[in-house]
Amino acid sequence: MPKTANPSTLDYSLKTAQDGTVHAEVRGRMEAGSVGPLWKELASRLKKPRGGLVLDVEKVDYMDMSGQALLLHFSRLVQDRNLPVEIRGLRSDFRHIQEQIDCFDCRPRPMQRKLSALEELGRAAVNLGRDTRQFFSFVGEFVSAFAYSLTHPGTVRWRDVLSHMEYVGGRAVFIIALMGFLIGVIIAFQTAITLRAFGAEIFVAKLLGLSMVRELGPLVTSIILAGRSGSAFAAEIGTMKTNEEINALQTMGLSPVRFLVVPRMLAAMLVTPLLCLFFLLFSFIGGALVMLSMDFTLSSYIHQLSTSVGMTDFLGGMVKVFVFSILVAWIGCVRGLQTGSGASAVGRSTTSAVVSAIVLIILADGIFAVVYYILGI
């Protein structure tokens, strides 16, 4: 006897053949309000299927996404058990929608096994080794491309270099100046509070000058560069990687390193020392405001700065910030070229670029401190 789910919308009849094949004939409208009973009965009969499934939907007048979901769900349920499935009489417009949603996998995925601490450590070691190998490989490619660009200046895309210089330098002047001014004010004020107990506030200028020129100026400028420009390099190149634009460049015979990396690294190396000079200038302006508020004259402040900071200190700071700029641009471009596939790949590359750049900046700063101490600088 036919079974009726809702006479006004959907009729269906189910029967099971001797070989275990379930035959379902559906008539009417397969929509959200009517497919529930049919879904429940099919689920009951196909709980432990012995045969295949035949769905006759030739007399179905209307089908929304609930009906499409029913066809997709039970077709896959039977196919997963290596049993035959046949959908008869499906209208061409319904079949078109079914083909579009067939690429989605709505089945629950099995939970991944939680890795042990030893497995996590091994995986981290493998990733570190792979990153180290890729970094050194990239260094070789960049040195080769950079040397070729220096010997053949006409091959450099100078318009791209100027565009990146504007982004890295010109648009970062305000934030660099603001950070320099605030840090100068804070360090001068905190130092003055400590030295007031000894009546030595005049030496605030000396401490501010040495700390800014030798350490904080290059360090803070490079960290801001890593967060602002290094992440942008990784995101831009990573997006090109996911869109397969990098593969297109290689197909056309163009080197991605020479075409994308060299202009960005040239821009960073040329502009970052100038940004550091802006940082130092505005930090000294902030320190001057603190000293003037303590009734010290501007001439005495400038005299203390000029006697405490020498050319050796200045050049040492410029060498630092130049090396830091290479590290920041290098890491940003490497992480961009390492971008994988998927919606979150660019985000992971950007985050990794910023974190790796800051770690390398701190590490390089420690190496510089040891080298300068050995050289007596």
Wavefront OBJ file of the C-alpha trace (Angstrom):
o trace
v 0.000 0.000 0.000
v 1.295 3.482 -0.778
v 2.267 5.561 2.240
v 1.317 9.206 2.368
v 3.455 11.812 4.131
v 1.271 14.781 3.312
v -1.470 14.289 0.685
v -1.405 17.906 -0.400
v 2.294 17.985 -1.159
v 4.087 14.642 -1.306
v 3.201 11.003 -1.905
v 5.682 8.181 -1.853
v 5.750 4.424 -1.878
v 8.593 2.213 -0.658
v 9.236 -1.441 -1.280
v 12.217 -3.714 -0.744
v 13.083 -6.314 -3.382
v 14.295 -9.822 -2.607
v 17.903 -8.808 -3.258
v 17.602 -6.054 -0.630
v 17.300 -3.165 -3.099
v 15.042 -0.389 -1.800
v 12.723 1.116 -4.442
v 11.215 4.525 -3.669
v 8.665 6.203 -5.958
v 8.075 9.851 -5.087
v 5.309 12.123 -6.399
v 4.406 15.746 -5.740
v 6.532 18.410 -4.052
v 9.788 17.563 -2.288
v 10.188 20.545 0.029
v 11.181 21.298 3.609
v 7.720 20.716 5.031
v 7.108 17.353 3.351
v 10.337 15.335 3.064
v 10.656 14.602 6.791
v 8.629 11.345 6.911
v 10.258 10.077 3.711
v 13.688 10.860 5.137
v 12.923 8.952 8.353
v 11.636 5.861 6.568
v 14.520 5.762 4.106
v 16.950 6.113 7.006
v 15.236 3.203 8.778
v 15.320 0.908 5.745
v 18.894 1.831 4.791
v 20.279 1.515 8.293
v 21.887 -1.805 7.309
v 21.414 -1.989 3.552
v 21.820 -5.340 1.798
v 21.146 -4.045 -1.693
v 21.168 -0.820 -3.634
v 18.774 2.122 -3.859
v 16.431 3.157 -6.678
v 14.798 6.597 -6.404
v 12.062 7.294 -8.965
v 11.402 11.053 -8.975
v 9.884 11.361 -12.459
v 6.570 12.604 -11.040
v 8.120 15.186 -8.715
v 6.771 18.642 -9.656
v 8.872 20.779 -7.309
v 12.089 20.251 -5.377
v 13.830 22.697 -3.021
v 17.189 22.242 -1.299
v 15.651 19.888 1.267
v 14.710 17.484 -1.508
v 18.112 17.886 -3.112
v 19.745 17.167 0.257
v 17.681 13.966 0.589
v 18.869 12.692 -2.792
v 22.481 13.612 -2.061
v 22.506 12.148 1.455
v 21.039 8.737 0.688
v 22.946 8.389 -2.588
v 26.226 8.844 -0.755
v 25.087 6.685 2.135
v 24.561 3.724 -0.196
v 27.605 4.444 -2.367
v 29.852 4.452 0.712
v 28.919 0.784 1.163
v 29.850 0.006 -2.463
v 26.203 -0.583 -3.424
v 24.498 0.692 -6.621
v 22.371 3.839 -6.658
v 19.986 4.903 -9.436
v 17.953 8.117 -9.608
v 15.280 7.823 -12.304
v 13.413 10.587 -14.083
v 15.205 13.543 -12.500
v 14.287 16.685 -14.416
v 17.119 18.550 -16.145
v 16.803 21.661 -13.937
v 16.840 19.512 -10.780
v 19.805 17.536 -12.154
v 21.741 20.782 -12.771
v 21.323 21.805 -9.127
v 22.263 18.303 -7.984
v 25.497 18.463 -9.986
v 26.356 21.818 -8.416
v 25.913 20.664 -4.816
v 27.463 17.245 -5.410
v 30.961 18.726 -4.824
v 30.126 19.498 -1.187
v 30.929 16.898 1.408
v 28.436 17.254 4.253
v 29.412 14.048 5.994
v 31.101 14.383 9.376
v 34.846 13.921 9.205
v 36.577 11.624 11.656
v 38.472 13.438 14.394
v 42.211 13.501 13.873
v 44.251 11.569 16.348
v 45.924 13.815 18.887
v 49.672 13.703 18.463
v 51.913 12.881 21.374
v 54.536 15.307 22.662
v 57.299 13.328 20.953
v 55.441 13.403 17.619
v 54.841 17.131 17.958
v 58.551 17.639 18.688
v 59.504 15.570 15.641
v 57.112 17.471 13.419
v 58.514 20.796 14.687
v 62.064 19.585 13.987
v 61.108 18.560 10.445
v 59.438 21.937 9.819
v 62.479 23.764 11.189
v 64.802 21.799 8.935
v 62.611 22.468 5.906
v 62.427 26.190 6.693
v 66.205 26.393 7.167
v 66.825 24.683 3.839
v 64.343 26.944 2.050
v 65.845 30.050 3.673
v 69.375 29.234 2.509
v 68.075 28.303 -0.926
v 66.303 31.643 -1.104
v 69.473 33.465 -0.032
v 71.322 31.921 -2.949
v 68.570 32.827 -5.407
v 68.355 36.386 -4.099
v 72.117 36.988 -4.120
v 72.255 35.751 -7.712
v 69.285 37.885 -8.777
v 70.554 40.932 -6.857
v 74.038 40.658 -8.378
v 72.506 40.380 -11.838
v 70.351 43.456 -11.157
v 73.391 45.481 -10.043
v 75.345 44.525 -13.160
v 72.304 45.061 -15.401
v 70.416 48.062 -13.931
v 68.149 48.202 -16.960
v 66.517 44.923 -15.929
v 65.357 46.362 -12.579
v 61.726 47.482 -12.477
v 62.510 50.924 -11.042
v 58.883 51.998 -11.177
v 58.047 49.117 -8.804
v 61.007 50.073 -6.603
v 59.722 53.666 -6.328
v 56.203 52.423 -5.608
v 57.445 50.172 -2.807
v 59.645 52.981 -1.461
v 56.573 55.193 -1.220
v 54.651 52.500 0.653
v 57.500 51.415 2.939
v 58.868 54.900 3.589
v 56.576 57.745 2.620
v 53.430 56.334 4.178
v 55.255 55.242 7.322
v 56.744 58.632 8.218
v 53.830 59.665 10.426
v 53.761 56.515 12.564
v 57.573 56.525 12.827
v 57.603 60.191 13.896
v 54.793 59.646 16.405
v 56.447 56.588 17.951
v 59.802 58.356 18.118
v 58.328 61.402 19.811
v 56.387 59.386 22.396
v 59.283 57.066 23.206
v 61.630 60.063 23.526
v 59.241 61.738 25.963
v 58.743 58.569 28.007
v 62.432 57.663 28.288
v 63.493 61.237 29.083
v 60.787 61.595 31.737
v 61.461 58.243 33.394
v 65.227 58.830 33.354
v 64.832 62.309 34.801
v 62.776 60.961 37.718
v 65.561 58.492 38.579
v 68.440 60.970 38.185
v 66.681 63.723 40.146
v 67.539 61.884 43.357
v 71.228 62.456 42.528
v 70.833 65.952 41.092
v 72.000 64.710 37.707
v 69.043 65.556 35.431
v 71.458 67.161 32.947
v 72.680 63.697 31.980
v 69.223 62.761 30.665
v 70.285 64.031 27.244
v 73.362 61.775 27.235
v 71.371 58.683 28.172
v 68.629 59.486 25.675
v 71.098 60.090 22.859
v 73.102 56.909 23.388
v 70.078 54.647 23.929
v 68.257 55.995 20.880
v 71.152 56.080 18.420
v 72.773 52.797 19.391
v 69.792 50.640 20.326
v 66.181 51.814 20.361
v 66.178 53.766 17.107
v 67.217 50.861 14.848
v 65.280 48.310 16.906
v 61.909 50.085 17.067
v 62.092 51.244 13.449
v 62.736 47.692 12.269
v 59.958 46.205 14.398
v 57.485 48.756 13.005
v 58.749 47.899 9.527
v 58.186 44.193 10.228
v 54.614 44.734 11.391
v 53.714 47.164 8.641
v 55.747 46.351 5.526
v 57.056 42.815 6.105
v 53.522 41.560 6.623
v 52.386 43.408 3.492
v 55.139 41.765 1.429
v 54.091 38.325 2.686
v 50.398 39.011 2.033
v 50.965 40.386 -1.480
v 53.246 37.583 -2.647
v 51.169 34.978 -0.795
v 48.004 36.122 -2.562
v 49.815 35.890 -5.884
v 50.926 32.377 -4.941
v 47.392 31.217 -4.109
v 46.068 32.784 -7.336
v 48.783 30.890 -9.261
v 50.296 34.135 -10.558
v 53.734 32.912 -9.468
v 53.286 29.838 -11.665
v 52.257 32.104 -14.522
v 55.479 34.116 -14.141
v 57.551 30.951 -14.227
v 55.633 29.730 -17.271
v 56.507 32.980 -19.061
v 60.175 32.444 -18.206
v 60.343 35.194 -15.552
v 62.114 34.686 -12.240
v 59.773 35.434 -9.311
v 62.764 36.416 -7.174
v 64.069 38.939 -9.706
v 60.577 40.140 -10.643
v 58.970 40.399 -7.180
v 61.582 40.134 -4.440
v 64.434 42.354 -5.671
v 62.295 45.548 -6.005
v 60.844 45.076 -2.514
v 64.199 44.437 -0.884
v 65.815 47.369 -2.684
v 63.022 49.649 -1.477
v 63.375 48.432 2.118
v 67.174 48.815 2.140
v 67.037 52.348 0.701
v 64.216 53.728 2.848
v 64.649 52.135 6.293
v 67.796 54.122 7.307
v 65.924 57.331 6.447
v 62.995 56.227 8.602
v 65.436 55.604 11.444
v 66.734 59.177 11.072
v 63.161 60.475 11.375
v 62.681 58.332 14.477
v 65.842 59.714 16.086
v 64.957 63.319 15.215
v 61.501 63.174 16.762
v 62.722 61.236 19.797
v 65.213 64.040 20.456
v 62.407 66.577 20.052
v 60.385 64.694 22.674
v 63.357 64.614 25.016
v 63.895 68.352 24.480
v 60.329 69.100 25.575
v 60.889 67.169 28.809
v 64.174 68.982 29.489
v 62.624 72.382 28.772
v 59.827 71.592 31.229
v 62.537 71.063 33.870
v 63.987 74.546 33.259
v 66.996 73.396 31.239
v 67.929 75.487 28.236
v 67.759 74.151 24.711
v 71.435 74.968 24.110
v 72.551 72.859 27.108
v 70.400 69.959 25.900
v 71.890 70.116 22.397
v 75.400 70.394 23.846
v 74.899 67.269 25.966
v 73.580 65.369 22.935
v 76.463 66.392 20.689
v 79.100 65.448 23.280
v 77.560 62.052 24.090
v 76.823 60.767 20.583
v 79.761 60.391 18.218
v 80.044 59.419 14.581
v 80.972 55.857 15.573
v 77.724 55.490 17.503
v 75.714 56.920 14.612
v 77.312 54.676 11.980
v 76.903 51.651 14.248
v 73.170 52.348 14.504
v 72.842 52.846 10.736
v 74.608 49.537 10.042
v 72.189 47.842 12.417
v 69.063 49.252 10.830
v 70.352 48.457 7.338
v 70.875 44.793 8.268
v 67.507 44.686 10.032
v 65.787 46.016 6.896
v 67.300 43.180 4.853
v 66.040 40.633 7.386
v 62.519 42.078 7.459
v 62.104 42.245 3.672
v 63.761 38.851 3.245
v 61.477 37.091 5.727
v 58.371 38.765 4.289
v 59.193 37.651 0.752
v 60.190 34.118 1.818
v 56.988 33.583 3.775
v 54.991 34.887 0.828
v 56.652 32.430 -1.564
v 56.052 29.609 0.960
v 52.309 30.254 1.076
v 50.270 27.089 0.628
v 46.728 26.630 -0.619
v 43.519 27.361 1.222
v 41.637 30.341 2.566
v 43.799 30.711 5.673
v 47.181 30.229 3.972
v 47.811 33.953 3.407
v 46.944 34.742 7.026
v 49.338 32.104 8.298
v 52.121 33.405 6.046
v 51.564 36.983 7.214
v 51.607 36.019 10.887
v 54.694 33.866 10.402
v 56.467 36.706 8.566
v 55.938 39.171 11.430
v 56.889 36.730 14.187
v 59.957 35.414 12.339
v 61.130 38.939 11.505
v 60.900 40.124 15.115
v 62.746 37.034 16.380
v 65.523 37.509 13.812
v 65.781 41.228 14.612
v 66.272 40.511 18.325
v 68.760 37.735 17.539
v 70.732 39.966 15.166
v 70.701 42.785 17.718
v 72.260 40.466 20.295
v 74.956 39.460 17.794
v 75.667 43.129 17.062
v 75.981 43.830 20.797
v 78.633 41.120 21.173
v 80.515 42.205 18.031
v 80.492 45.887 19.031
v 81.739 44.975 22.498
v 84.612 42.929 21.038
v 85.509 45.774 18.644
v 85.288 48.335 21.434
v 82.571 50.371 19.719
l 1 2 3 4 5 6 7 8 9 10 11 12 13 14 15 16 17 18 19 20 21 22 23 24 25 26 27 28 29 30 31 32 33 34 35 36 37 38 39 40 41 42 43 44 45 46 47 48 49 50 51 52 53 54 55 56 57 58 59 60 61 62 63 64 65 66 67 68 69 70 71 72 73 74 75 76 77 78 79 80 81 82 83 84 85 86 87 88 89 90 91 92 93 94 95 96 97 98 99 100 101 102 103 104 105 106 107 108 109 110 111 112 113 114 115 116 117 118 119 120 121 122 123 124 125 126 127 128 129 130 131 132 133 134 135 136 137 138 139 140 141 142 143 144 145 146 147 148 149 150 151 152 153 154 155 156 157 158 159 160 161 162 163 164 165 166 167 168 169 170 171 172 173 174 175 176 177 178 179 180 181 182 183 184 185 186 187 188 189 190 191 192 193 194 195 196 197 198 199 200 201 202 203 204 205 206 207 208 209 210 211 212 213 214 215 216 217 218 219 220 221 222 223 224 225 226 227 228 229 230 231 232 233 234 235 236 237 238 239 240 241 242 243 244 245 246 247 248 249 250 251 252 253 254 255 256 257 258 259 260 261 262 263 264 265 266 267 268 269 270 271 272 273 274 275 276 277 278 279 280 281 282 283 284 285 286 287 288 289 290 291 292 293 294 295 296 297 298 299 300 301 302 303 304 305 306 307 308 309 310 311 312 313 314 315 316 317 318 319 320 321 322 323 324 325 326 327 328 329 330 331 332 333 334 335 336 337 338 339 340 341 342 343 344 345 346 347 348 349 350 351 352 353 354 355 356 357 358 359 360 361 362 363 364 365 366 367 368 369 370 371 372 373 374 375 376 377
